[in-house]
Amino acid sequence: MEQTVEPNLPTSPLKRGRHLAIMVTMVGAIMGIVWMIGERQGFESIGTGGINAQLLPKVGDLAPELFTLYADGQPMLLSDLKGYPVWINFWGSWCPPCRAEMPELIQAYDTLAPQGVVMLAISLREDPADAVAYAELNGATFPVLMDPSLVTDLLDGSEDPDIARIAADTRSWQINNYPTHIFIDRDGIVRAVVISPLSYESALTYGEMILSAATPEKSGP
């Protein structure tokens, strides 16, 4: 599977200057610690929502900053995607509902991507290589990104307030339900939060919502 960013996306400021050295160091460190990901907790809440519904950004709010790395090590800042409709899928190859919806997501992505929707498939609580392997096995073409908690914990913001802010905002994304889908419009406003698996039809509906930037409405599965 080719892991690429959609064409003409802006260059993150974290790719420039001294921050590039930070990224290179982080990639090496992350690859060295992913094997340490231990016992997965919270599986009993999969598909039930629970506390996750209260912690997620609300429909109509500006999405918090989110920083992580693509599976190939390239940095990703959510704020750099302003101007693009964004679909974030928090998932894991170990998650049965995530695996069940994968064919529908692939089909929906193949329909929405040519229209300009950017999908960020962020795998959580697993080695990124496992997520990429599973996506590749199923023929997915959307980019796979690393668990942000593996990345932000390595950011040292003691000498850079911007880095400190990015790390703090990223930690505000507390995902406890799998899968979780967040749909964000071109202005960075959250338009839908879905804490259940999506069908092709429902994914298309939410995708079309952020493409047209409709008035925010409370969302459901």
Contacts in CASP RR format, 6 or more apart in sequence:
PFRMAT RR
TARGET T0000
AUTHOR 0000-0000-0000
METHOD contacts of the structure
MODEL  1
MEQTVEPNLPTSPLKRGRHLAIMVTMVGAIMGIVWMIGERQGFESIGTGG
INAQLLPKVGDLAPELFTLYADGQPMLLSDLKGYPVWINFWGSWCPPCRA
EMPELIQAYDTLAPQGVVMLAISLREDPADAVAYAELNGATFPVLMDPSL
VTDLLDGSEDPDIARIAADTRSWQINNYPTHIFIDRDGIVRAVVISPLSY
ESALTYGEMILSAATPEKSGP
1 132 0 8 1.000
1 135 0 8 1.000
1 136 0 8 1.000
1 139 0 8 1.000
1 140 0 8 1.000
1 141 0 8 1.000
1 144 0 8 1.000
2 141 0 8 1.000
3 70 0 8 1.000
3 71 0 8 1.000
3 72 0 8 1.000
3 132 0 8 1.000
3 143 0 8 1.000
3 144 0 8 1.000
4 143 0 8 1.000
5 70 0 8 1.000
5 74 0 8 1.000
5 76 0 8 1.000
5 143 0 8 1.000
6 84 0 8 1.000
6 113 0 8 1.000
6 116 0 8 1.000
6 118 0 8 1.000
9 80 0 8 1.000
9 81 0 8 1.000
9 84 0 8 1.000
9 118 0 8 1.000
10 80 0 8 1.000
10 81 0 8 1.000
11 80 0 8 1.000
12 75 0 8 1.000
12 76 0 8 1.000
12 77 0 8 1.000
12 80 0 8 1.000
13 19 0 8 1.000
13 77 0 8 1.000
13 80 0 8 1.000
13 162 0 8 1.000
14 20 0 8 1.000
14 22 0 8 1.000
14 23 0 8 1.000
14 67 0 8 1.000
14 75 0 8 1.000
14 77 0 8 1.000
14 166 0 8 1.000
15 23 0 8 1.000
15 74 0 8 1.000
15 75 0 8 1.000
19 163 0 8 1.000
22 155 0 8 1.000
22 163 0 8 1.000
23 69 0 8 1.000
23 73 0 8 1.000
23 75 0 8 1.000
26 69 0 8 1.000
26 151 0 8 1.000
26 154 0 8 1.000
26 155 0 8 1.000
27 69 0 8 1.000
27 73 0 8 1.000
29 154 0 8 1.000
30 69 0 8 1.000
30 146 0 8 1.000
30 150 0 8 1.000
30 151 0 8 1.000
30 154 0 8 1.000
33 150 0 8 1.000
34 127 0 8 1.000
34 128 0 8 1.000
34 129 0 8 1.000
34 150 0 8 1.000
35 127 0 8 1.000
37 125 0 8 1.000
37 126 0 8 1.000
37 127 0 8 1.000
37 150 0 8 1.000
40 94 0 8 1.000
40 125 0 8 1.000
42 176 0 8 1.000
45 52 0 8 1.000
45 176 0 8 1.000
45 177 0 8 1.000
46 95 0 8 1.000
46 96 0 8 1.000
46 97 0 8 1.000
46 177 0 8 1.000
46 178 0 8 1.000
47 97 0 8 1.000
47 177 0 8 1.000
47 178 0 8 1.000
47 195 0 8 1.000
47 196 0 8 1.000
47 197 0 8 1.000
48 177 0 8 1.000
49 176 0 8 1.000
49 177 0 8 1.000
49 195 0 8 1.000
50 176 0 8 1.000
50 177 0 8 1.000
51 176 0 8 1.000
52 174 0 8 1.000
52 175 0 8 1.000
52 176 0 8 1.000
52 177 0 8 1.000
52 180 0 8 1.000
52 195 0 8 1.000
53 177 0 8 1.000
53 193 0 8 1.000
53 195 0 8 1.000
55 174 0 8 1.000
55 176 0 8 1.000
56 173 0 8 1.000
56 174 0 8 1.000
56 175 0 8 1.000
56 180 0 8 1.000
56 182 0 8 1.000
56 193 0 8 1.000
56 195 0 8 1.000
57 63 0 8 1.000
57 64 0 8 1.000
57 173 0 8 1.000
57 182 0 8 1.000
57 190 0 8 1.000
57 193 0 8 1.000
58 190 0 8 1.000
58 193 0 8 1.000
59 190 0 8 1.000
59 191 0 8 1.000
59 192 0 8 1.000
59 193 0 8 1.000
59 216 0 8 1.000
59 217 0 8 1.000
59 218 0 8 1.000
59 219 0 8 1.000
60 189 0 8 1.000
60 190 0 8 1.000
60 191 0 8 1.000
60 216 0 8 1.000
61 189 0 8 1.000
61 190 0 8 1.000
62 188 0 8 1.000
62 189 0 8 1.000
62 190 0 8 1.000
63 78 0 8 1.000
63 86 0 8 1.000
63 182 0 8 1.000
63 184 0 8 1.000
63 188 0 8 1.000
63 189 0 8 1.000
63 190 0 8 1.000
64 78 0 8 1.000
64 169 0 8 1.000
64 170 0 8 1.000
64 172 0 8 1.000
64 173 0 8 1.000
65 77 0 8 1.000
65 78 0 8 1.000
65 79 0 8 1.000
65 165 0 8 1.000
65 166 0 8 1.000
65 169 0 8 1.000
65 170 0 8 1.000
66 76 0 8 1.000
66 77 0 8 1.000
66 78 0 8 1.000
66 88 0 8 1.000
66 148 0 8 1.000
66 169 0 8 1.000
66 170 0 8 1.000
66 173 0 8 1.000
67 75 0 8 1.000
67 76 0 8 1.000
67 77 0 8 1.000
67 78 0 8 1.000
67 148 0 8 1.000
67 151 0 8 1.000
67 152 0 8 1.000
67 155 0 8 1.000
67 166 0 8 1.000
67 167 0 8 1.000
67 169 0 8 1.000
67 170 0 8 1.000
68 75 0 8 1.000
68 76 0 8 1.000
68 122 0 8 1.000
68 145 0 8 1.000
68 146 0 8 1.000
68 147 0 8 1.000
68 148 0 8 1.000
68 151 0 8 1.000
68 152 0 8 1.000
68 170 0 8 1.000
69 75 0 8 1.000
69 76 0 8 1.000
69 145 0 8 1.000
69 146 0 8 1.000
69 151 0 8 1.000
70 76 0 8 1.000
70 143 0 8 1.000
70 144 0 8 1.000
70 145 0 8 1.000
70 146 0 8 1.000
71 128 0 8 1.000
71 129 0 8 1.000
71 131 0 8 1.000
71 132 0 8 1.000
71 143 0 8 1.000
71 144 0 8 1.000
71 145 0 8 1.000
71 146 0 8 1.000
73 146 0 8 1.000
76 120 0 8 1.000
76 145 0 8 1.000
77 166 0 8 1.000
78 86 0 8 1.000
78 120 0 8 1.000
78 184 0 8 1.000
81 118 0 8 1.000
82 186 0 8 1.000
82 187 0 8 1.000
82 188 0 8 1.000
83 186 0 8 1.000
83 187 0 8 1.000
83 188 0 8 1.000
84 116 0 8 1.000
84 117 0 8 1.000
84 118 0 8 1.000
84 186 0 8 1.000
85 116 0 8 1.000
85 117 0 8 1.000
85 118 0 8 1.000
85 183 0 8 1.000
85 184 0 8 1.000
85 185 0 8 1.000
85 186 0 8 1.000
85 207 0 8 1.000
85 210 0 8 1.000
85 211 0 8 1.000
85 213 0 8 1.000
86 117 0 8 1.000
86 118 0 8 1.000
86 119 0 8 1.000
86 120 0 8 1.000
86 182 0 8 1.000
86 183 0 8 1.000
86 184 0 8 1.000
86 188 0 8 1.000
86 210 0 8 1.000
87 109 0 8 1.000
87 112 0 8 1.000
87 117 0 8 1.000
87 118 0 8 1.000
87 119 0 8 1.000
87 120 0 8 1.000
87 181 0 8 1.000
87 182 0 8 1.000
87 183 0 8 1.000
87 184 0 8 1.000
87 203 0 8 1.000
87 206 0 8 1.000
87 207 0 8 1.000
87 210 0 8 1.000
88 119 0 8 1.000
88 120 0 8 1.000
88 122 0 8 1.000
88 181 0 8 1.000
88 182 0 8 1.000
88 183 0 8 1.000
88 184 0 8 1.000
89 105 0 8 1.000
89 119 0 8 1.000
89 120 0 8 1.000
89 121 0 8 1.000
89 122 0 8 1.000
89 179 0 8 1.000
89 180 0 8 1.000
89 181 0 8 1.000
90 122 0 8 1.000
90 124 0 8 1.000
90 175 0 8 1.000
90 178 0 8 1.000
90 179 0 8 1.000
90 180 0 8 1.000
90 181 0 8 1.000
90 182 0 8 1.000
91 98 0 8 1.000
91 121 0 8 1.000
91 122 0 8 1.000
91 123 0 8 1.000
91 124 0 8 1.000
91 131 0 8 1.000
91 178 0 8 1.000
91 179 0 8 1.000
92 98 0 8 1.000
92 123 0 8 1.000
92 124 0 8 1.000
92 125 0 8 1.000
92 126 0 8 1.000
92 131 0 8 1.000
92 134 0 8 1.000
92 178 0 8 1.000
92 179 0 8 1.000
93 99 0 8 1.000
93 123 0 8 1.000
93 126 0 8 1.000
93 130 0 8 1.000
93 131 0 8 1.000
93 133 0 8 1.000
93 134 0 8 1.000
93 135 0 8 1.000
94 125 0 8 1.000
94 126 0 8 1.000
94 130 0 8 1.000
95 178 0 8 1.000
95 179 0 8 1.000
97 178 0 8 1.000
97 179 0 8 1.000
97 196 0 8 1.000
97 197 0 8 1.000
98 178 0 8 1.000
98 179 0 8 1.000
98 197 0 8 1.000
99 134 0 8 1.000
100 197 0 8 1.000
101 179 0 8 1.000
101 197 0 8 1.000
101 198 0 8 1.000
101 199 0 8 1.000
102 134 0 8 1.000
102 135 0 8 1.000
102 138 0 8 1.000
102 140 0 8 1.000
103 138 0 8 1.000
104 197 0 8 1.000
104 198 0 8 1.000
104 199 0 8 1.000
104 200 0 8 1.000
104 203 0 8 1.000
105 121 0 8 1.000
105 140 0 8 1.000
105 142 0 8 1.000
105 198 0 8 1.000
105 203 0 8 1.000
106 138 0 8 1.000
106 139 0 8 1.000
106 140 0 8 1.000
106 141 0 8 1.000
106 142 0 8 1.000
107 200 0 8 1.000
108 198 0 8 1.000
108 200 0 8 1.000
108 203 0 8 1.000
108 204 0 8 1.000
108 207 0 8 1.000
109 117 0 8 1.000
109 119 0 8 1.000
109 140 0 8 1.000
109 141 0 8 1.000
109 142 0 8 1.000
110 141 0 8 1.000
111 200 0 8 1.000
111 204 0 8 1.000
112 119 0 8 1.000
112 203 0 8 1.000
112 204 0 8 1.000
112 207 0 8 1.000
112 208 0 8 1.000
112 211 0 8 1.000
113 119 0 8 1.000
113 141 0 8 1.000
113 142 0 8 1.000
115 211 0 8 1.000
116 211 0 8 1.000
117 207 0 8 1.000
117 210 0 8 1.000
117 211 0 8 1.000
119 142 0 8 1.000
119 143 0 8 1.000
120 143 0 8 1.000
120 145 0 8 1.000
121 131 0 8 1.000
121 135 0 8 1.000
121 140 0 8 1.000
121 142 0 8 1.000
121 143 0 8 1.000
121 144 0 8 1.000
121 145 0 8 1.000
122 144 0 8 1.000
122 145 0 8 1.000
122 146 0 8 1.000
122 147 0 8 1.000
122 148 0 8 1.000
123 130 0 8 1.000
123 131 0 8 1.000
123 144 0 8 1.000
123 145 0 8 1.000
123 146 0 8 1.000
123 147 0 8 1.000
124 147 0 8 1.000
124 149 0 8 1.000
124 175 0 8 1.000
124 178 0 8 1.000
125 147 0 8 1.000
126 147 0 8 1.000
128 144 0 8 1.000
128 145 0 8 1.000
128 146 0 8 1.000
128 147 0 8 1.000
131 144 0 8 1.000
132 144 0 8 1.000
135 142 0 8 1.000
135 144 0 8 1.000
148 170 0 8 1.000
148 173 0 8 1.000
149 171 0 8 1.000
151 170 0 8 1.000
152 166 0 8 1.000
152 167 0 8 1.000
152 170 0 8 1.000
152 171 0 8 1.000
155 163 0 8 1.000
155 164 0 8 1.000
155 166 0 8 1.000
155 167 0 8 1.000
156 163 0 8 1.000
157 163 0 8 1.000
157 164 0 8 1.000
157 167 0 8 1.000
158 164 0 8 1.000
177 195 0 8 1.000
179 195 0 8 1.000
179 196 0 8 1.000
179 197 0 8 1.000
179 198 0 8 1.000
180 193 0 8 1.000
180 194 0 8 1.000
180 195 0 8 1.000
181 192 0 8 1.000
181 193 0 8 1.000
181 194 0 8 1.000
181 195 0 8 1.000
181 198 0 8 1.000
181 203 0 8 1.000
181 206 0 8 1.000
182 190 0 8 1.000
182 192 0 8 1.000
182 193 0 8 1.000
182 194 0 8 1.000
183 190 0 8 1.000
183 191 0 8 1.000
183 192 0 8 1.000
183 193 0 8 1.000
183 194 0 8 1.000
183 206 0 8 1.000
183 207 0 8 1.000
183 209 0 8 1.000
183 210 0 8 1.000
183 219 0 8 1.000
184 190 0 8 1.000
184 191 0 8 1.000
184 210 0 8 1.000
185 191 0 8 1.000
185 210 0 8 1.000
185 213 0 8 1.000
186 210 0 8 1.000
186 213 0 8 1.000
187 213 0 8 1.000
189 216 0 8 1.000
190 216 0 8 1.000
191 206 0 8 1.000
191 209 0 8 1.000
191 210 0 8 1.000
191 213 0 8 1.000
191 214 0 8 1.000
191 216 0 8 1.000
191 217 0 8 1.000
191 219 0 8 1.000
192 206 0 8 1.000
192 209 0 8 1.000
192 210 0 8 1.000
192 217 0 8 1.000
192 219 0 8 1.000
192 220 0 8 1.000
193 219 0 8 1.000
193 220 0 8 1.000
194 202 0 8 1.000
194 206 0 8 1.000
194 219 0 8 1.000
194 220 0 8 1.000
194 221 0 8 1.000
195 221 0 8 1.000
196 220 0 8 1.000
196 221 0 8 1.000
197 221 0 8 1.000
198 206 0 8 1.000
198 221 0 8 1.000
202 221 0 8 1.000
206 219 0 8 1.000
END
